[in-house]
Amino acid sequence: MDLLGDWWTPLVLREAFYGIRRFDEFQHELGIARNTLVDRLKRLVEEGLLEKVPYQAEPVRYDYVLTEKGRDFWQVLAAMMTWGDRWLADEAGPPITLRHDSCGHDTHAEVVCAHCKEPLRAEDVRHRMGPGYPPKLASRPDVMRRFAGQERH
């Protein structure tokens, strides 16, 4: 959430998925202040979601291109879109429809279990500490309470 701590970051990434690559195009499409856009693009490059690719030498100018890590963020945007379509769309329906090229049908994102492919719902999922959970946090009382009662046998 550190990376997405503001609402501009997902919007910049959304525009990148629409094919926007240049600073001025991002600024025009989003109506974002130059200094804010400089900060967001710099952060997305540092985090490896975008790559700066020079397209002009004098002066040096760059395209901002999605990396594999950045392209993988599409799933997050699609899930946000599904939520917005359900809870924010008016009677006319969703403002954008996704069309799946492979099967030719309109669709929406679903979060499913990677094992059985059933939809994942909050009430059907337990949270457990994973192998990468920071050891220095694992023994804190607030963290222990968060995971207490989550184990089922």
Disulfide bonds with the S-S distance in Angstrom:
none
